[in-house]
Amino acid sequence: MLFSYFIKRVLSVIPTILGVTVVVFVILRLIPGDPVIIMLGGFATWEEIEAARKLLGLDQPIYIQYLLYLGRLLKGDWGYSLETGVPGGEPVLPLVIRRFTATLQLAVLSIILASAIGIVLGILSATHRGRVDKIFRTISLLGFSIPIFWVGIIFIIVFSLHLRLLPSMGIGGPEHLVLPTLTLTTYLFGMISRVTRAASLDVIHQDFILTAQAKGLKKSRILVNHILRNSLIPIVTVITLQFGSLIGGAVVTETVFSYPGLGLLIVQGLFRRDYPLVQGGILFVAIVMTLSVLVSDILYAYLDPRVRYAKHE
Amino acid sequence: MKILPYSNKLVRELKDQSSRFVGFVKESSRRDKSIVFALLILFLLIFCAISADFVAPRPYWDQDLPKKLLPPSLEYPLGTDPLGRDILSRIIYGARILLYSVSRVLLISTCIGLIMGLLSGYYGGIVDLLSMRVVDLLLCFPHMILAFGMLAVLGVGLENAIIAASIYYIGPFARLTRGQVLSTKELLYIDNARVIGCSGMRIIFRHIVPNIVSPLIVQVTFNAAGAILLIGALGFIGLGAQPPTPDWGTMMYEARGYMNISIYPLVFPGLAIFAAASSFNILGETLRDYWDIRERTL
């Protein structure tokens, strides 16, 4: 049962990814300037330009060009970055993947930290209505109202400039990860704590909690085994969903800390008008985002049997 | 003096609305004081934007290079930036840029999103399928990344940042509107309206929209906060408003290299963005509690 749902859901990703490639292709076509002239420089003759155009398939109608582009993507040829010190340009896909692993490190660390903080805050707010709830709700609200670039800068001012404890930029040992991770955590925990609170409140008022209390179970046991377990589904879903938008947040964090991740790569590509790189980076992020939505859906079905059975009735 | 009948009606309407507003503030502030701060900040923002020319101590473009990067003092309450300009004045003028860009983003995204959501929710079929596919595609891109794609095509600048942000917020808003329409459409009074022969447009605008307007307003308020942060981030990266525009994010972009000399040109504009965004979020949150809309996770 789960398996057929799984297959169906995986297949449904294909049109979405095709759509994404269309959008990215259109973006490239809309960018002002002739790519061939940019590639060959100002000294090319008309014959050379025509020849290069033919070679790249740019003399074909637009839908053929799209199909050619799609074919190149599938073969792993995502174009060449214009200037990264390699003659003839560095292939985009390996570059993007290499930088993405740096971003991934940051993302995974901050998701773990933010989930820990967010779930604790959320559960406490749900179980201690009143003063505690009010304070924690305000904290999480401020958490997602705060500009992350500002948080990053405050962290640098406090921990690097004044206390001289942590490096403010670059990559290297684990100490380089601390400030960017904390910054991204600020971006995330508010959302997670909010969802946890809402989900636990839904559970708390149900009859089986009353039963558990009447049976005389310990409070901690009710909290973990009854409340947390049952409110885990929306929490897990939101955390996986946040993964994609986390990369959006990582862009800003990486800019603040000059952390060489995918986000910084795209930003630098934009400034240098390195469009093959920008295009490849955007496509990669969009695919990651689509896949994280897929994972979130599958996890949801896995955790909540009602979903997968409902879809088959 | 003869008062025209409609002006009397207008006065009554205004009185009515303002007493409703006072009621809202009184009731919500009893539960949570933060709404008072949020409204104060929002009024301050509007006040600064309207009367920046009279409130700001000096012109925002006035440079005084020997007095650059000063800490706060009586002469410069929030210090000076790398070009010796008064930070306080620039923040006050920046309120204009902020309100301008946020209202543009909200106007564009809300109008398009509302129409898409209403039509696809009410009529369904091919309209629904097409527009929801478009929305799905839009939501495949994180907001910063979508903005980057747009800016690569359009070029950097405040206007283009506004367009990029607007396009992002169309998606979630259209989806929310569609969901609300779908759940309202099934109600009995809509069937009744159809039976007595109301046209589709009349049903949508006279019968459906008034009933779904409160969750939409809440969403618009949250979008305002999001748009402030997005445009601020684009400005901070250097892709939004370009110097010497006194945009808060752009001010931080200009001061980034001088952090070890003076932190004030970075701290205060960021604080202003924080204050503005959290005010909109608090307002949205309070409105949601006041209208008792169930918490949604978008």
Chai-1 contact restraints between the chains, C-beta under 6 A:
chainA,res_idxA,chainB,res_idxB,connection_type,confidence,min_distance_angstrom,max_distance_angstrom,comment,restraint_id
A,G19,B,L137,contact,1.0,0.0,6.0,A-B,restraint_1
A,V20,B,C140,contact,1.0,0.0,6.0,A-B,restraint_2
A,I27,B,G149,contact,1.0,0.0,6.0,A-B,restraint_3
A,I27,B,V153,contact,1.0,0.0,6.0,A-B,restraint_4
A,L30,B,V153,contact,1.0,0.0,6.0,A-B,restraint_5
A,I31,B,A152,contact,1.0,0.0,6.0,A-B,restraint_6
A,I31,B,V153,contact,1.0,0.0,6.0,A-B,restraint_7
A,L141,B,N281,contact,1.0,0.0,6.0,A-B,restraint_8
A,L142,B,S278,contact,1.0,0.0,6.0,A-B,restraint_9
A,S145,B,A277,contact,1.0,0.0,6.0,A-B,restraint_10
A,S145,B,S278,contact,1.0,0.0,6.0,A-B,restraint_11
A,S145,B,N281,contact,1.0,0.0,6.0,A-B,restraint_12
A,I146,B,F274,contact,1.0,0.0,6.0,A-B,restraint_13
A,P147,B,L229,contact,1.0,0.0,6.0,A-B,restraint_14
A,P147,B,G232,contact,1.0,0.0,6.0,A-B,restraint_15
A,P147,B,G270,contact,1.0,0.0,6.0,A-B,restraint_16
A,P147,B,I273,contact,1.0,0.0,6.0,A-B,restraint_17
A,P147,B,F274,contact,1.0,0.0,6.0,A-B,restraint_18
A,F149,B,A233,contact,1.0,0.0,6.0,A-B,restraint_19
A,F149,B,F236,contact,1.0,0.0,6.0,A-B,restraint_20
A,W150,B,G270,contact,1.0,0.0,6.0,A-B,restraint_21
A,I153,B,L266,contact,1.0,0.0,6.0,A-B,restraint_22
A,I157,B,I263,contact,1.0,0.0,6.0,A-B,restraint_23
A,V195,B,T297,contact,1.0,0.0,6.0,A-B,restraint_24
A,A198,B,E295,contact,1.0,0.0,6.0,A-B,restraint_25
A,G244,B,P142,contact,1.0,0.0,6.0,A-B,restraint_26
A,S245,B,P142,contact,1.0,0.0,6.0,A-B,restraint_27
A,I247,B,P142,contact,1.0,0.0,6.0,A-B,restraint_28
A,G248,B,P142,contact,1.0,0.0,6.0,A-B,restraint_29
A,G248,B,H143,contact,1.0,0.0,6.0,A-B,restraint_30
A,G248,B,M144,contact,1.0,0.0,6.0,A-B,restraint_31
A,G248,B,I145,contact,1.0,0.0,6.0,A-B,restraint_32
A,V251,B,M144,contact,1.0,0.0,6.0,A-B,restraint_33
A,V252,B,A233,contact,1.0,0.0,6.0,A-B,restraint_34
A,T255,B,I237,contact,1.0,0.0,6.0,A-B,restraint_35
A,I266,B,F148,contact,1.0,0.0,6.0,A-B,restraint_36
A,V267,B,I237,contact,1.0,0.0,6.0,A-B,restraint_37
A,V278,B,A152,contact,1.0,0.0,6.0,A-B,restraint_38
A,I282,B,I145,contact,1.0,0.0,6.0,A-B,restraint_39
A,I282,B,G149,contact,1.0,0.0,6.0,A-B,restraint_40
A,V285,B,I145,contact,1.0,0.0,6.0,A-B,restraint_41
A,A286,B,C140,contact,1.0,0.0,6.0,A-B,restraint_42
A,A286,B,F141,contact,1.0,0.0,6.0,A-B,restraint_43
A,M289,B,C140,contact,1.0,0.0,6.0,A-B,restraint_44
A,T290,B,C140,contact,1.0,0.0,6.0,A-B,restraint_45
